Amino acid sequence: MIIKGYKAFNNDRTNRYGKKFTEGRVYHNNHSLKFGNNGHGFHMCTSLCDVFRYFDSDASVAKVIGFGNYTRYDDEYYGYYDMYAVANLYIEKFLARDEIIAEMLNRSSLEIKKFLSTFTLNDIEKNLFLEKFKNNEEITNLILYYQFDIDVYHKDKGLKRIKKRTNR
């Protein structure tokens, strides 16, 4: 089976164990697949926004293709974070930050909501999202909630003070 998705790395393109990854290369795992910090296999997510649940906004992110044996982990707590551990991983392309933002600006509402809750936008990026979603009250409020420390108007609760949250 072939699985297309995304993988996050430390900002120097190493994984949590110090192994450096290079664009255009295939990596192989010869152990049985298992999730977790002591697991085996290459972890990847099929949705770009999901990688930021596991890594900070300054992570290096690559488009990847997993193939061969795999196992799927569906995080029941959150219900919508799907992650895979694959035996073989091809690093297709490392994404620049502006490419990540461009992709996320054109995703589904659910993906945008998850992204806004885990990724720290800079001022220019905040304005891009606010402009694009100015007619979407729910997403606008999420931008204000997760990315700013300002008052937010809620239909049911009126004006409410929101403190910037940190998910880490």
N, CA, C and O of each residue as an XYZ file, in Angstrom:
672
protein
N       0.837     -1.181      0.000
C       0.000      0.000      0.000
C       0.882      1.244      0.000
O       1.942      1.263      0.626
N       0.446      2.263     -0.693
C       1.137      3.554     -0.756
C       0.312      4.571      0.021
O      -0.896      4.689     -0.188
N       0.970      5.308      0.925
C       0.299      6.322      1.729
C       1.024      7.647      1.508
O       2.213      7.768      1.803
N       0.304      8.634      0.991
C       0.873      9.968      0.806
C       0.523     10.811      2.018
O      -0.591     10.753      2.539
N       1.509     11.604      2.462
C       1.241     12.424      3.631
C       2.377     13.360      3.945
O       3.080     13.844      3.058
N       2.546     13.607      5.253
C       3.502     14.587      5.739
C       4.232     14.038      6.955
O       3.681     13.266      7.740
N       5.466     14.450      7.088
C       6.259     14.069      8.246
C       6.990     15.308      8.741
O       7.552     16.069      7.953
N       6.975     15.501     10.062
C       7.692     16.618     10.666
C       9.015     16.130     11.251
O       9.141     14.993     11.704
N       9.983     17.025     11.222
C      11.320     16.772     11.741
C      11.733     17.957     12.597
O      11.080     19.001     12.574
N      12.803     17.801     13.346
C      13.393     18.965     13.997
C      13.769     19.961     12.912
O      13.854     19.591     11.740
N      13.997     21.225     13.283
C      14.253     22.224     12.242
C      15.549     21.998     11.469
O      15.766     22.643     10.443
N      16.415     21.098     11.934
C      17.627     20.753     11.180
C      17.427     19.496     10.327
O      18.388     18.921      9.817
N      16.169     19.081     10.181
C      15.764     17.921      9.365
C      16.232     16.589      9.944
O      16.414     15.614      9.215
N      16.420     16.560     11.242
C      16.701     15.301     11.925
C      15.432     14.847     12.630
O      14.542     15.647     12.917
N      15.365     13.542     12.905
C      14.240     13.053     13.694
C      14.590     13.166     15.170
O      15.642     13.699     15.523
N      13.721     12.670     16.021
C      13.937     12.789     17.470
C      15.147     11.995     17.957
O      15.583     12.155     19.097
N      15.676     11.156     17.105
C      16.816     10.317     17.489
C      18.112     10.798     16.842
O      19.140     10.129     16.953
N      18.078     11.956     16.164
C      19.274     12.545     15.587
C      19.606     12.114     14.168
O      20.612     12.562     13.617
N      18.784     11.250     13.554
C      19.033     10.812     12.172
C      18.610     11.918     11.207
O      17.489     12.421     11.274
N      19.515     12.286     10.316
C      19.259     13.330      9.327
C      18.538     12.749      8.110
O      18.883     11.666      7.637
N      17.541     13.467      7.609
C      16.774     13.036      6.439
C      17.003     14.002      5.291
O      17.139     15.209      5.492
N      17.042     13.451      4.084
C      17.353     14.213      2.891
C      16.237     14.070      1.862
O      15.692     12.985      1.661
N      15.913     15.168      1.224
C      14.912     15.181      0.167
C      15.355     14.265     -0.978
O      16.528     14.251     -1.352
N      14.401     13.498     -1.532
C      14.688     12.629     -2.670
C      15.217     11.253     -2.306
O      15.536     10.470     -3.200
N      15.319     10.936     -1.028
C      15.850      9.634     -0.605
C      14.756      8.751     -0.036
O      13.715      9.223      0.423
N      15.029      7.435     -0.080
C      14.147      6.434      0.520
C      14.835      5.887      1.763
O      16.034      5.607      1.761
N      14.049      5.742      2.822
C      14.558      5.202      4.086
C      13.784      3.928      4.409
O      12.588      3.828      4.136
N      14.479      2.964      4.990
C      13.878      1.660      5.281
C      13.994      1.333      6.763
O      14.971      1.697      7.417
N      13.003      0.656      7.273
C      12.973      0.175      8.647
C      12.863     -1.342      8.597
O      11.968     -1.873      7.940
N      13.742     -2.033      9.266
C      13.734     -3.495      9.234
C      13.139     -4.126     10.489
O      13.140     -5.350     10.623
N      12.628     -3.302     11.415
C      12.031     -3.805     12.649
C      10.518     -3.919     12.483
O       9.950     -3.388     11.528
N       9.874     -4.608     13.410
C       8.415     -4.651     13.385
C       7.890     -3.262     13.735
O       8.489     -2.550     14.542
N       6.788     -2.888     13.135
C       6.257     -1.536     13.290
C       5.562     -1.374     14.636
O       4.806     -2.242     15.073
N       5.836     -0.231     15.289
C       5.259      0.051     16.599
C       5.277      1.562     16.807
O       6.217      2.238     16.389
N       4.234      2.093     17.456
C       4.165      3.527     17.725
C       4.851      3.881     19.027
O       5.108      3.019     19.867
N       5.145      5.161     19.182
C       5.686      5.684     20.427
C       7.141      6.055     20.299
O       7.782      5.771     19.287
N       7.662      6.694     21.336
C       9.063      7.130     21.325
C      10.037      5.968     21.250
O      11.163      6.138     20.782
N       9.627      4.795     21.701
C      10.481      3.613     21.606
C      10.029      2.679     20.493
O      10.437      1.519     20.433
N       9.179      3.203     19.613
C       8.639      2.388     18.535
C       9.576      2.300     17.352
O      10.663      2.876     17.345
N       9.132      1.573     16.368
C       9.900      1.415     15.132
C       9.010      1.778     13.966
O       7.787      1.653     14.039
N       9.619      2.220     12.906
C       8.883      2.651     11.729
C       8.963      4.157     11.616
O       9.370      4.842     12.555
N       8.577      4.660     10.477
C       8.604      6.094     10.226
C       7.193      6.624     10.421
O       6.272      6.232      9.705
N       7.025      7.516     11.393
C       5.715      8.083     11.681
C       5.403      9.174     10.672
O       6.267      9.973     10.311
N       4.163      9.194     10.224
C       3.710     10.207      9.275
C       2.216     10.421      9.450
O       1.519      9.561      9.988
N       1.728     11.559      9.000
C       0.302     11.875      9.049
C      -0.182     12.117      7.630
O       0.566     12.610      6.785
N      -1.432     11.771      7.371
C      -1.976     12.001      6.035
C      -2.468     13.431      5.868
O      -2.682     13.886      4.744
N      -2.648     14.132      6.960
C      -3.108     15.519      6.904
C      -2.000     16.440      7.432
O      -1.429     16.187      8.493
N      -1.708     17.486      6.698
C      -0.640     18.419      7.063
C      -0.847     19.006      8.451
O       0.105     19.123      9.222
N      -2.064     19.371      8.772
C      -2.311     20.020     10.069
C      -1.995     19.109     11.242
O      -1.671     19.600     12.323
N      -2.079     17.819     11.063
C      -1.870     16.882     12.170
C      -0.419     16.795     12.638
O      -0.170     16.460     13.796
N       0.541     17.091     11.762
C       1.939     16.976     12.185
C       2.282     17.985     13.271
O       3.214     17.766     14.045
N       1.537     19.093     13.340
C       1.850     20.126     14.323
C       1.293     19.796     15.703
O       1.528     20.531     16.662
N       0.573     18.718     15.802
C       0.188     18.234     17.127
C       1.411     17.631     17.816
O       1.489     17.598     19.044
N       2.352     17.161     17.023
C       3.520     16.460     17.549
C       4.791     17.299     17.526
O       5.740     16.993     18.248
N       4.830     18.354     16.709
C       6.011     19.198     16.567
C       5.607     20.669     16.609
O       4.469     21.013     16.293
N       6.537     21.530     16.998
C       6.294     22.969     17.042
C       6.238     23.549     15.639
O       6.556     22.880     14.656
N       5.825     24.813     15.567
C       5.691     25.517     14.292
C       7.009     25.687     13.548
O       7.001     25.884     12.333
N       8.140     25.615     14.246
C       9.426     25.797     13.571
C      10.009     24.486     13.051
O      11.168     24.440     12.637
N       9.218     23.434     13.070
C       9.675     22.132     12.568
C       9.877     22.177     11.056
O       9.263     22.983     10.357
N      10.741     21.305     10.568
C      10.841     21.071      9.125
C       9.771     20.045      8.780
O       9.633     19.027      9.459
N       9.026     20.316      7.734
C       7.942     19.424      7.332
C       8.174     19.006      5.887
O       8.512     19.825      5.032
N       7.985     17.721      5.635
C       8.178     17.200      4.287
C       6.924     16.497      3.795
O       6.189     15.883      4.568
N       6.698     16.600      2.494
C       5.723     15.729      1.842
C       6.423     14.396      1.683
O       7.560     14.333      1.215
N       5.745     13.334      2.072
C       6.365     12.012      2.045
C       5.421     10.990      1.430
O       4.218     11.211      1.295
N       6.016      9.869      1.067
C       5.249      8.717      0.595
C       5.724      7.521      1.402
O       6.903      7.168      1.383
N       4.790      6.908      2.107
C       5.083      5.691      2.849
C       4.641      4.488      2.044
O       3.628      4.540      1.346
N       5.393      3.409      2.136
C       4.988      2.212      1.381
C       5.511      0.962      2.079
O       6.362      1.024      2.966
N       4.970     -0.173      1.645
C       5.320     -1.440      2.287
C       4.430     -1.673      3.488
O       3.291     -1.209      3.526
N       4.947     -2.389      4.465
C       4.170     -2.645      5.679
C       3.866     -1.335      6.390
O       4.660     -0.395      6.350
N       2.716     -1.283      7.038
C       2.339     -0.096      7.793
C       1.385     -0.493      8.913
O       0.795     -1.573      8.902
N       1.253      0.401      9.869
C       0.234      0.269     10.894
C      -0.362      1.652     11.091
O       0.326      2.661     10.937
N      -1.622      1.695     11.426
C      -2.334      2.963     11.567
C      -2.680      3.184     13.027
O      -3.101      2.264     13.729
N      -2.497      4.410     13.470
C      -2.848      4.785     14.833
C      -3.899      5.877     14.747
O      -3.638      6.959     14.219
N      -5.088      5.593     15.267
C      -6.164      6.573     15.293
C      -6.294      7.030     16.730
O      -6.700      6.259     17.600
N      -5.953      8.273     16.978
C      -5.984      8.814     18.328
C      -7.431      8.980     18.771
O      -8.100      9.938     18.384
N      -7.906      8.051     19.576
C      -9.297      8.053     20.023
C      -9.630      9.261     20.883
O     -10.776      9.710     20.892
N      -8.652      9.796     21.605
C      -8.919     10.928     22.483
C      -9.398     12.131     21.673
O     -10.396     12.763     22.018
N      -8.694     12.434     20.617
C      -9.071     13.561     19.779
C      -9.997     13.122     18.648
O     -10.762     13.937     18.132
N      -9.943     11.869     18.262
C     -10.866     11.320     17.297
C     -10.583     11.609     15.838
O     -11.233     11.028     14.969
N      -9.653     12.471     15.544
C      -9.431     12.778     14.132
C      -7.977     12.964     13.763
O      -7.683     13.515     12.702
N      -7.073     12.530     14.591
C      -5.654     12.561     14.250
C      -5.249     11.167     13.807
O      -5.126     10.265     14.636
N      -5.044     10.984     12.538
C      -4.611      9.697     12.017
C      -3.114      9.753     11.754
O      -2.614     10.665     11.096
N      -2.421      8.771     12.275
C      -0.985      8.702     12.082
C      -0.644      7.281     11.657
O      -1.305      6.320     12.051
N       0.384      7.171     10.860
C       0.843      5.878     10.376
C       2.290      5.674     10.776
O       3.047      6.635     10.913
N       2.669      4.436     10.961
C       4.074      4.041     11.046
C       4.293      3.165      9.819
O       3.602      2.163      9.635
N       5.240      3.537      8.993
C       5.482      2.821      7.741
C       6.884      2.228      7.742
O       7.794      2.740      8.394
N       7.037      1.141      7.001
C       8.331      0.467      6.919
C       9.295      1.192      5.987
O      10.509      1.145      6.186
N       8.761      1.857      4.976
C       9.591      2.538      3.982
C       9.058      3.951      3.778
O       7.847      4.166      3.715
N       9.959      4.897      3.676
C       9.559      6.294      3.568
C      10.385      6.995      2.500
O      11.615      6.944      2.515
N       9.697      7.645      1.580
C      10.341      8.464      0.554
C      10.095      9.928      0.902
O       8.948     10.344      1.062
N      11.169     10.713      1.020
C      11.057     12.145      1.289
C      10.916     12.843     -0.058
O      11.897     13.043     -0.775
N       9.709     13.202     -0.383
C       9.416     13.821     -1.679
C       9.918     15.257     -1.736
O      10.621     15.635     -2.673
N       9.553     16.070     -0.723
C       9.908     17.489     -0.765
C       9.754     18.099      0.610
O       8.747     17.874      1.282
N      10.749     18.876      1.040
C      10.611     19.666      2.256
C       9.858     20.941      1.901
O      10.134     21.573      0.882
N       8.916     21.308      2.742
C       8.078     22.478      2.492
C       8.634     23.708      3.207
O       9.039     23.636      4.368
N       8.646     24.824      2.507
C       8.986     26.104      3.135
C       7.766     26.561      3.940
O       6.644     26.127      3.677
N       7.987     27.416      4.898
C       6.883     27.891      5.743
C       5.764     28.510      4.909
O       4.589     28.267      5.185
N       6.106     29.307      3.893
C       5.060     29.918      3.073
C       4.269     28.866      2.287
O       3.097     29.088      1.983
N       4.879     27.741      1.955
C       4.149     26.653      1.294
C       3.171     25.984      2.259
O       2.073     25.594      1.862
N       3.569     25.853      3.518
C       2.680     25.290      4.534
C       1.469     26.198      4.708
O       0.334     25.723      4.742
N       1.705     27.489      4.818
C       0.609     28.446      4.989
C      -0.300     28.420      3.772
O      -1.521     28.395      3.922
N       0.263     28.427      2.571
C      -0.550     28.402      1.346
C      -1.423     27.153      1.287
O      -2.596     27.226      0.919
N      -0.851     26.014      1.650
C      -1.649     24.779      1.655
C      -2.773     24.862      2.675
O      -3.906     24.478      2.389
N      -2.460     25.364      3.865
C      -3.475     25.393      4.921
C      -4.579     26.410      4.642
O      -5.711     26.219      5.088
N      -4.282     27.457      3.935
C      -5.316     28.436      3.576
C      -6.385     27.838      2.676
O      -7.477     28.392      2.553
N      -6.078     26.717      2.051
C      -7.007     26.096      1.103
C      -7.480     24.724      1.557
O      -7.825     23.886      0.724
N      -7.503     24.482      2.853
C      -7.942     23.197      3.393
C      -9.372     23.297      3.913
O      -9.978     24.368      3.914
N      -9.887     22.170      4.349
C     -11.246     22.114      4.896
C     -11.303     22.876      6.221
O     -10.274     23.123      6.850
N     -12.505     23.241      6.629
C     -12.680     23.957      7.900
C     -12.119     23.162      9.069
O     -11.475     23.734      9.948
N     -12.352     21.857      9.095
C     -11.840     21.029     10.193
C     -10.316     21.079     10.252
O      -9.741     21.216     11.332
N      -9.665     20.969      9.104
C      -8.197     21.015      9.085
C      -7.680     22.384      9.504
O      -6.683     22.481     10.219
N      -8.345     23.430      9.068
C      -7.932     24.786      9.440
C      -8.081     24.976     10.943
O      -7.208     25.570     11.578
N      -9.164     24.486     11.519
C      -9.382     24.591     12.968
C      -8.265     23.880     13.732
O      -7.729     24.426     14.696
N      -7.917     22.677     13.310
C      -6.840     21.941     13.981
C      -5.511     22.684     13.833
O      -4.735     22.782     14.784
N      -5.261     23.199     12.644
C      -4.019     23.916     12.374
C      -3.896     25.153     13.265
O      -2.851     25.381     13.874
N      -4.948     25.938     13.340
C      -4.913     27.167     14.135
C      -4.668     26.896     15.613
O      -4.109     27.736     16.318
N      -5.082     25.727     16.080
C      -4.924     25.406     17.497
C      -3.524     24.903     17.845
O      -3.181     24.807     19.023
N      -2.717     24.582     16.844
C      -1.398     24.003     17.128
C      -0.223     24.752     16.503
O       0.919     24.545     16.912
N      -0.473     25.600     15.543
C       0.588     26.288     14.808
C       0.597     27.751     15.220
O      -0.465     28.365     15.317
N       1.766     28.322     15.464
C       1.858     29.737     15.814
C       2.139     30.545     14.554
O       3.203     30.428     13.946
N       1.171     31.360     14.178
C       1.289     32.208     12.991
C       2.063     33.480     13.326
O       1.998     33.976     14.451
N       2.798     34.006     12.339
C       3.404     35.318     12.520
C       2.357     36.375     12.132
O       1.262     36.019     11.699
N       2.676     37.656     12.281
C       1.685     38.717     12.045
C       1.166     38.733     10.606
O      -0.027     38.935     10.382
N       2.039     38.526      9.648
C       1.614     38.504      8.238
C       0.659     37.336      7.996
O      -0.361     37.490      7.325
N       0.993     36.179      8.541
C       0.151     34.989      8.371
C      -1.202     35.164      9.058
O      -2.231     34.750      8.524
N      -1.200     35.774     10.234
C      -2.468     36.046     10.925
C      -3.376     36.884     10.036
O      -4.567     36.601      9.907
N      -2.803     37.916      9.426
C      -3.595     38.784      8.551
C      -4.098     38.054      7.317
O      -5.212     38.309      6.861
N      -3.287     37.142      6.767
C      -3.741     36.340      5.622
C      -4.963     35.504      5.989
O      -5.937     35.455      5.237
N      -4.909     34.850      7.141
C      -6.036     34.022      7.581
C      -7.251     34.878      7.908
O      -8.372     34.519      7.549
N      -7.044     36.006      8.584
C      -8.168     36.880      8.915
C      -8.841     37.413      7.659
O     -10.069     37.476      7.592
N      -8.054     37.794      6.672
C      -8.622     38.304      5.422
C      -9.392     37.214      4.677
O     -10.507     37.442      4.207
N      -8.794     36.041      4.573
C      -9.443     34.950      3.833
C     -10.742     34.508      4.501
O     -11.708     34.180      3.812
N     -10.779     34.494      5.833
C     -11.934     33.961      6.552
C     -12.742     35.045      7.262
O     -13.415     34.770      8.255
N     -12.676     36.285      6.749
C     -13.380     37.396      7.399
C     -14.895     37.189      7.445
O     -15.568     37.772      8.294
N     -15.433     36.377      6.556
C     -16.875     36.106      6.552
C     -17.234     34.798      7.247
O     -18.388     34.372      7.221
N     -16.253     34.171      7.862
C     -16.483     32.923      8.594
C     -16.226     33.198     10.079
O     -15.086     33.180     10.541
N     -17.313     33.451     10.811
C     -17.189     33.854     12.218
C     -16.484     32.788     13.065
O     -15.685     33.119     13.940
N     -16.777     31.533     12.808
C     -16.180     30.468     13.612
C     -14.658     30.441     13.453
O     -13.930     30.393     14.445
N     -14.184     30.471     12.223
C     -12.731     30.438     11.995
C     -12.087     31.746     12.457
O     -10.996     31.727     13.026
N     -12.744     32.870     12.220
C     -12.210     34.147     12.701
C     -12.041     34.119     14.217
O     -11.013     34.562     14.729
N     -13.025     33.608     14.936
C     -12.918     33.524     16.390
C     -11.799     32.580     16.821
O     -11.135     32.826     17.829
N     -11.587     31.507     16.068
C     -10.477     30.602     16.390
C      -9.131     31.287     16.172
O      -8.198     31.090     16.951
N      -9.029     32.085     15.122
C      -7.795     32.841     14.880
C      -7.553     33.781     16.064
O      -6.447     33.849     16.600
N      -8.589     34.495     16.455
C      -8.454     35.426     17.574
C      -8.132     34.686     18.871
O      -7.323     35.152     19.673
N      -8.757     33.553     19.069
C      -8.562     32.783     20.299
C      -7.154     32.213     20.409
O      -6.495     32.373     21.437
N      -6.694     31.552     19.357
C      -5.401     30.867     19.421
C      -4.207     31.742     19.071
O      -3.088     31.447     19.491
N      -4.417     32.802     18.318
C      -3.284     33.554     17.793
C      -3.122     34.945     18.403
O      -2.092     35.588     18.200
N      -4.128     35.421     19.151
C      -4.080     36.764     19.720
C      -4.469     36.720     21.195
O      -4.926     35.694     21.699
N      -4.284     37.831     21.866
C      -4.750     38.026     23.231
C      -5.673     39.253     23.205
O      -5.298     40.343     23.638
N      -6.889     39.044     22.685
C      -7.820     40.165     22.533
C      -9.233     39.718     22.853
O      -9.493     38.533     23.062
N     -10.135     40.675     22.890
C     -11.536     40.375     23.139
C     -12.159     39.729     21.910
O     -11.870     40.117     20.778
N     -13.016     38.741     22.143
C     -13.695     38.026     21.063
C     -15.192     38.076     21.347
O     -15.615     37.849     22.480
N     -15.988     38.368     20.338
C     -17.436     38.400     20.503
C     -18.025     37.024     20.184
O     -17.760     36.450     19.128
N     -18.819     36.513     21.107
C     -19.525     35.256     20.906
C     -21.019     35.544     20.897
O     -21.509     36.266     21.765
N     -21.752     34.994     19.934
C     -23.189     35.231     19.819
C     -23.918     34.959     21.128
O     -24.745     35.763     21.557
N     -23.618     33.832     21.764
C     -24.350     33.415     22.954
C     -23.830     34.056     24.239
O     -24.589     34.196     25.198
N     -22.570     34.443     24.283
C     -21.963     34.892     25.538
C     -21.554     36.357     25.533
O     -21.074     36.857     26.550
N     -21.727     37.056     24.425
C     -21.311     38.441     24.356
C     -19.807     38.574     24.256
O     -19.126     37.658     23.795
N     -19.291     39.707     24.683
C     -17.858     39.969     24.611
C     -17.143     39.190     25.706
O     -17.551     39.219     26.867
N     -16.085     38.501     25.336
C     -15.374     37.647     26.273
C     -13.871     37.861     26.113
O     -13.370     37.945     24.991
N     -13.161     37.950     27.215
C     -11.701     38.110     27.184
C     -11.073     36.733     26.994
O     -11.366     35.799     27.741
N     -10.219     36.618     26.001
C      -9.556     35.350     25.699
C      -8.065     35.554     25.892
O      -7.489     36.500     25.356
N      -7.449     34.683     26.644
C      -5.992     34.695     26.795
C      -5.417     33.710     25.787
O      -5.987     32.644     25.553
N      -4.295     34.069     25.197
C      -3.640     33.178     24.242
C      -3.307     31.866     24.924
O      -2.733     31.852     26.013
N      -3.667     30.758     24.281
C      -3.427     29.426     24.830
C      -2.179     28.822     24.260
O      -1.782     29.116     23.132
N      -1.565     27.976     25.046
C      -0.425     27.201     24.586
C      -0.791     25.740     24.728
O      -1.225     25.311     25.798
N      -0.621     24.962     23.656
C      -0.995     23.552     23.664
C       0.149     22.659     24.073
O      -0.022     21.440     24.073
N       1.275     23.173     24.414
C       2.431     22.332     24.709
C       2.613     22.177     26.183
O       3.542     21.499     26.622
